[in-house]
Amino acid sequence: MMDEEDLKEMTAMAQKASFITRDLSSCGPVHSSKTKNADVVRSYEKIPRKMAKMEEKEVIQLLPIKDKDRVIPRSIERVKQHQEEEEKEEPAEMPEQEEDDGMPPSYMELTPEEREQFRIQTLNIKKQRVASMASAIISDPLNNMKRVKELRGMMMEADPSVAVSVRKMVMVSLMEVFKDIAPTYRIRPLTSAEKNTKVKKETQQLREFEESLVSQYKFYLEDLEQTIKDWKQKKRKRSQVVSFQSYRSLAEVSVRCLCELLLSMPHFNFHNNIIVVLVPLMNDPLKKVSDMCCDAFRKLFQEDRVGRASLATVRVISGLTKSLNYNVRPEMLQTLLSLRIKEVEMKKDLEATVPKAKFMTNKEKKKNLSRMQRKWKKAEEKLEKELLEAEASESKEKKTKLHTETLNIIFLIYFRILKKAQRSVLLPAVLEGLANFAHLINLEFFDDLLNVLQNLIQSGNLTNRESLHCIQTVFTILSGQGDALNIDPLNFYSQLYKILLWLHAGAPNDDIIIVLRCLDAMLTRRRKQVTLQRAMAFFKRLSVLSLHVLPNASVGILAANRATMHSFPKCDFLLDNEIQGSGFYLMELDEPEHCSAQNTALWELHTLQRHFHPVVRRFAGHLSHGAPSDGSAALSMELSRRSPLELFEDYSVKNMTFNPPVASPTSKKKDQFVVGTALLDNRLQKQADSILSDTHMDFTSTCH
């Protein structure tokens, strides 16, 4: 029988249960062979055992003995040294910040150096104890699961001198232990029929191990979550020996452990609960915590091949942004750009082109094959089925369904922000996301989306990058499924033509990447819908822009001009020095159709041939000869086969170095230098002196 005080304490703890005890992945309850008083046992197991009895004897690990079947660990116990440690630990039970009246005289007589030395000795003892328990658990998890509970009890370290260090050490140690001993499958609860069925001793031992593992893992996650909650809510308990300043570092370690478990154990229980805890922390005011969580979810999206964890995360992000009325950090939405949803479309195309293997029925075999052929055919079909099962871990239809649902939630987030929060700081992230997933948008949303993007650009409230993202979204749609729509995006051509003059070397160089993507979708892919006047206008303005940007941007722009000249061969008309049109070139006009670009010449190419970067000089000479594919003016295979974006990245100057290295200018050194009057001959010197003297006299008389 249990005391009434224990029952009251367990009832109070059950009312304070955290939401992380609810397993969102339908794996919350763990199976147990004991059916009587199961709830009481679980709540009692949650209480860490007191360390008094465990600290009576010190265990020293010795070298193990290897038998034929197993490894026998050896250890000895030493009591005398532990008694000395208890004498040292007694004075350290009270914090140093409190008054000196409650401290024993022996501890107060110590100098600060001696106190620090005592703290280091105590911490080393704790480290050895944690290491011995962790190694014992990893070496034999089935028989040493009780050590997990003991190790978890050290998270409530009461010694104020080492409390913060010990708690951090135990958090990280338990994280590594769970990563090592957790199985590669999700542990499900047993049914009532399975519990009543008699099983082998090994099976029963495995069930008890799985039950204990899930239970301790759940309690460990609750401890981490409670540490974060106490720090966020700034709660201070009566028995708390850690200051608020130290609690912040404990919370950061808890967040780091949860992020590591999020990435390393996506298959195990309570993974969705970890997502629910970490997603709100992506919007945390503390930048270190927010960046840590955002990086973890980026890696999760990149490593998630099935899409189940990505779908759960996107659902929580959608609910959080809506509940906070879209007042979240833009980094939260930028993590969605790491989703691997484009691969689904590629796999669909492969499914359409590669026919599925068709197996013969029994009637067809008996009708068309002999007995020996039927035997060989049966073995062949069995082998093909095994290969298909080994190759496809998850069904493609399931992946497609998960990714489709994920994409619908993403577009729901984007469209809500475009509709209700157009002036929010989230707009750049939304426009970038639309440009990234524009090829997957359904046709029914095209008209409304184009109208919204056009109104945003014409409002004049967008930055250059935001406007470029709008233009990229429109032309990505029109070059994909929207190719069948009868739409003339002339306004978007004019907007891009206008933005090109606002870019320069002082602006962010990454804007050129978006420009190159837009040019590929607007001119190269839509060359049949683009007039020659429009192509020549863009050719001329891009040549002007190449004079004012960094060398890698110049290389990318000249490569885009090369693609334009191949798509519109009549653009070589701009290489002629003689004007053969009517009118004058209006460079300031923002309408590419009416600026009369045919009345000008590409004099910028002549200037670029004297550029300090050798690749820029090479491209300028190549274009000035009409971009030939062979001959002395042709490009090398290394340059001609690369796209403008690849050339932009290859010759990047992010590391403040040029690729290839720029040679220093060669100058002839003179033996001696002359300055002043020695540069003139005698006659010119006399004339200069007389003019200067007359000027000085006139100035003096004027002043008087």
Number of C-alpha atoms within 10 A of each C-alpha: 3 6 7 9 9 11 14 11 12 20 13 11 15 16 8 9 12 13 13 20 16 16 17 17 14 12 17 19 16 17 22 17 14 10 10 8 8 12 12 13 12 13 16 17 15 19 13 15 15 12 12 8 8 11 14 15 16 17 17 13 13 10 9 11 10 10 8 5 6 8 12 10 13 12 11 10 12 12 12 11 10 16 15 10 14 12 10 15 16 13 17 21 15 18 18 12 6 9 9 13 8 12 17 13 11 9 16 16 10 12 10 10 9 12 16 13 12 17 18 14 13 17 17 14 13 18 15 12 15 21 16 15 18 21 13 18 22 16 14 12 20 17 12 16 19 15 17 22 21 17 21 21 18 21 20 18 19 20 20 18 24 18 19 21 16 21 20 18 19 23 23 15 20 19 20 16 17 20 15 12 15 19 14 11 11 17 21 17 18 15 9 10 7 12 17 10 7 9 11 8 9 9 11 15 14 13 20 18 18 22 20 21 23 24 20 20 21 20 19 21 22 18 18 20 21 16 20 22 13 16 19 13 8 12 12 14 9 6 7 13 19 20 12 15 9 13 19 17 14 22 22 18 21 23 23 19 20 23 21 17 20 25 17 12 18 19 17 20 23 26 22 23 20 21 22 20 19 26 20 17 20 28 22 17 10 10 12 11 19 22 17 17 26 23 14 21 27 19 15 23 22 14 16 16 16 18 24 17 21 24 20 19 22 22 16 17 23 17 12 18 19 14 10 9 12 19 15 19 17 18 16 23 25 17 20 22 17 15 24 17 22 13 13 17 13 10 13 13 11 11 12 9 9 8 8 8 10 7 13 11 8 9 9 10 17 12 8 9 13 11 10 9 13 15 12 12 16 15 11 11 15 11 11 14 13 10 11 11 11 10 9 9 9 12 10 15 11 13 17 19 13 19 23 17 15 22 19 14 17 22 18 13 21 21 17 13 20 20 9 11 16 15 11 14 14 22 19 21 22 26 23 22 21 26 21 18 19 22 20 19 18 12 11 8 10 18 12 9 17 17 10 16 20 18 11 17 20 13 9 9 11 16 12 17 19 20 24 27 26 25 29 29 24 26 26 25 24 23 15 14 16 19 13 9 12 8 10 11 15 13 14 22 22 16 19 22 20 17 16 17 15 10 18 18 14 9 12 11 18 11 17 24 18 19 23 21 19 22 22 22 21 25 22 19 14 16 16 10 10 16 12 16 17 21 24 27 24 22 23 21 18 20 20 17 21 24 18 15 19 15 24 26 31 28 27 27 29 24 25 24 25 22 19 21 20 17 17 19 13 13 21 18 18 21 16 14 12 11 14 11 12 9 12 13 17 15 15 9 14 18 19 24 19 13 20 21 26 21 19 23 18 20 16 17 24 13 12 20 19 14 16 14 20 17 20 25 18 20 27 26 20 21 22 20 13 20 21 15 13 9 7 9 17 19 19 11 8 7 16 15 11 13 15 27 22 14 21 23 14 15 19 19 16 9 6 7 11 14 15 11 9 11 9 7 6 6 6 5 7 6 5 5 6 7 7 6 11 9 10 12 9 11 8 11 13 12 10 13 11 11 10 11 11 11 11 12 11 10 11 10 8 8 7 5
